[in-house]
Amino acid sequence: MAIGRLAPVLGIADEALTAGDLIRHQRLWTVDADTPIPEAAREMRRRGFTVGPVTAVPITRFVRLAELTGHDGTVGEVAHDLAEATRLAESAALTDVLEALRHTPFVFVSHRHHVTGIVTRADLQQPVVGLLVLGMVLSFEAAVDILVERTAGDSWMELLSEERATRVIEMHTERRAVDADLDPLRCLNLDDRLTLARKLDLHTVLGFDAKQGLRAWAGRVSRIRDHLAHGDTLLSAVPDPLEALDAVLELRAVAERAWLATDWAGGAHAQPPTRTS
C-alpha cells in the first residue's frame, strides 16, 4: 500500500489500475478435455500460448504447453486442478499482479467463480503497466523535490552543472511567462533530481548503503523512464521479465522510502528505513 503523501499518486493507481485492465481486450481461449494432446500442443504453439484452460463452466482445470510435449492421450488426462495455479480477482490491484508474477509465470484472472483471462509475464509490455511505472517515477520525483529543498535550501542549483542550471532557469522563466509552475524545483528533470540526491547524500534515506548503489539504480530507472516516455514498453527497457518485475517493485519501494523520509524530515515519528543489500 502507498504511504504518507505517496497515496495521492500511487493510491489512485492501486485503486484504478487492476488485473481486469490487463485482460480487458483478451478473448479467453480454452481447449476441450477430449482433444488429443499432440493437437492441443500444436494449437497452443500456433497461438503462442504456454498455458490453456480446459473448457468447462466454470473452468476448473488447465494445461501447460511444456508438459504436453512427447505425450499421447487427451488433454483431460494431464490437466491440472485450477487450485494449483495462482488466481486473482479482476479487481486485484495491478501491483498485486506484478508481485504474483515474480513467483509464477502466469496468473488466472477471475470474476466471481469464473476465469475471465490469463496474465503472463509477456503482459509487462502492456501500456497499462507503463502507465503505472511512470506514475511511480513521478511520485519519486515529487518526494525528492521536498528532500532537496529541506536539505539544500535555496542553494541546490549550485550543485547542478552550468548547462543544466541555465536550462532550469530558462524553463522557469518560460513557465512564469504563462503563470505555470512558479517553483524552480519543478523545472528539474529526473536526471537532475538523481544527481542532487547523490550530491546531498540522500542515498541512505532512500535505502542505499552507498552512493554507488544509488548511482547504479539511477541508471536503471532513467533507462526505464526514457523508454516509456518515448512510447516503448517496460520490456524494451529491461528485456528479462523477472528483472523487469524486480526493477518495478524496487522503484516502488524507493519511492515509498523517499516519501517516508519527507515525513521523517518534517518531524513525524516515522524513521527512514534502510536496506542491507
N, C-alpha and C positions, 0 to 999 in steps of 0.2 A: 504493500500500500504506500501511496505517496505520503510524505510527512511535512509538517510545517507549511511554509509558503509554497512548497512543491505541489501541493494539492490542486491549486487552480489550474496548473498546466497538465500534469500527469494524472491528476484525479479525474479530470474531464476525459482524458484519453482512456483511462481504465474503464470508465462508465460507457463511453461512446463507441470504442473500438472493441469488437468481440470476435469470438470464434465464428459466429454467424457471418461476419463480414468476409471471412476468408472463403466461404463456400457459397456466397450469395449467387454466383452465376454457374455453380457447379451442377452438372446433371449426373446424379449418382448412378453408376453402372454396377450391376450385380451379375453373378454367374450362377446358373442353375446347379443344384446339387448333383443332378444326374449327368452333367456334362463330362465327357471323357477328359481326363487330366491333360493329355497332350494338346487337345483342342483348346482347353481353357488357358494353358500356358502360352500357346501361340497368340491367342486373342489379347492376353494381358501384355505380352511383349509389344504387339502391334499398337496398343493404346498407350504404351509407356507406363503401365501400372505395376507397382510392386506388391500391392495388396488389393484384394477384392472381397466385398461382402457376398455371402451366399444368399441367393434370392429367397425371401420369406417375408411375412408380415406378422409381427415386426421382425427385423433382421436379428438373428441370434448367433450367427457364425460367420467366419471369414477364412480366407486362404492367403498364404504368402507365395508369391511367384517363386522365390528361391527354393521353396520346399516342393514345388511341383516337378521340377526338372528331374527326368530319369524315372518317373513313377508312372505306373499304369493305373487302371481302375477309374473311379469317378471322383469328382470334387468332394462330394459328401463324405467320402471315406477318409479324407485327410484334413477336413475342415477343423478349425479351432473354435472353441466357445468364445463368444464376444467378451466374456468376463476376463479372458486372458489378455485383452488389449486395453489401452488407456482410452477412456471415454470422457468427453467434456460436453457440457450443455452449450447450446448455441449462444447463450447469454454469458458464458465464461469470458473473463477479460482476455484481451489479446496477449497481455503479458503472461497470463497463466498458460496460454497455449505455447508460447515461446519457451517457458520454463519446462513444460512437459516434453517438448521436442528435444530438449537436451538429453533426455533419458530414453526416448523411444523414437524410431524413425517415422512413425505415423500415429495419428490420433483420430479416433472416430468422434464425430460431432453429432449430437442428438437433440431432438426437440421432444421433450417428454420421454416416451419409451421408444421412439422411432429414430433410427440412424438417418441423418439427412445429408451427411457428407463425410469426406475424409480429408484431413490436412496432413501433408508430409513436409519434410524439410525443403522440398522444392518450392513450397509456397512462401518461403522467405523472399522470393522475387516479387511478390505481390505489392502493388502500390500502397496498400493499407499498412503494411509493415514499414515501408519507407516513411510514411506519414508519422507513425508512432516514433520512429527513431529520430526524425527531425525535431519532433516535439521535445524529446529528451535533450537534444543538443541545445535548443533554445532555452529550456529550463536551466540547464547547467550554466549557460552564458549569463542569464539574469542573476543567478546566485553569485557568480564570480564578480560581476559589477559591484555588488554590495560589499563583498570581501575586499576588493581592490580599494574602494572608496574608504572603507574603515581602516585599512592598513596603511595606505599611502596618502590619504587626504587629497589635496589638490596637486600633489607632486607626481602623480602616476605618469603623466605624459612625458616627463623627463626620462622615464625608463624605456620609452619606445625609440626606435631608430628615427633619425631625422626625416627620412622618407615617409615612414608611417605616421609620425606626429603631424607632418604637413598635411597628409591626406585626411587625417581625422579633423584637423582644423578646417580644411576646405569643406568637408562633408557637413560639419557642424554649422558653418556659415550658410551653406545651401539649404539646410533644413530650417534654420532660423528665418530664412527669407520667406518661407511658406508656412511659418508658425508651426512647424512639425518637430517634435522631439528636441527640446532645448538643452538636454543634458549631453555634454560631450562624450561621456562614458558610453552612451547608446550608439555612438558612431564607431565603436570598435568592431572589428571582425573577430571570428573565433580564434584565429592565429594570434592576434594582438592579446586577447584575453589569456590565452595559454602562456604566452611569453611573460605577461605580467605576473601570472600565478607562479611561474618559476622564479622570477627575479624577486618576488616578495616572499619567497619561502612558504608558499601556501601548500606545498606538496604534502605536509604532514596532516593538515586538517582535511585534505582531500583523500587521505588514506594511503599515501605512498611513503615508503620508508626513506626514499632519497629522490633528489631532483631527477636523476636518470630514469627512475620509474615513471615519473610524471612526463618526462620528455618522450619516452617510448610510447606511452599511452596517448599523448597528444598527437603523435604521428598517425596512430591508428584511427583516432576519432576524426581527425582532419580529413583523412582519406575517405572515410565513410561519408562524412558531410559533403565533401566535394562531389562524390559520385551521385548521391541522392539529389543534391541541389541541381545537378545537370541532367536529371531525368533518368539516371541509371538505377539499378536495383542494389539492394544490400549485397547480393551475391556477386555483383560485378566488382564491388569493393573488396569483399572477403569471400573468395570462391568456395572455400571449405565451409559447408553448412554448420558444423559443430563449432568451428572457430568464429563464424558469424554470430551464432547464438551467444557464445561466451562474450563476444565484443559488445553486443547489445545489452546484455544483462549487467556487464561491468559498467557500461555507460550509465545505466540507470542507477547503479549503486554509487558511482562517483557523484552523480547529480544529487542524490539524496544526502550524501555526506556534505556536499557543498552547502545545501540548504540548512542542514543541521548545524553547520559551522556558523551560518549567519545568525541563527538563533542563539548559539553559544556566545558569539561575539557581541550580541546585543544584551547579554546579561541573563539569558534564560538558564535554567538549571541543567539543560541537556549538555553533555560533553561531546566534542567531536570525536568520533571513533577512529581508530587506526587499524591497519591490517598488517600482517606479518609476511605476506608473500606478494 
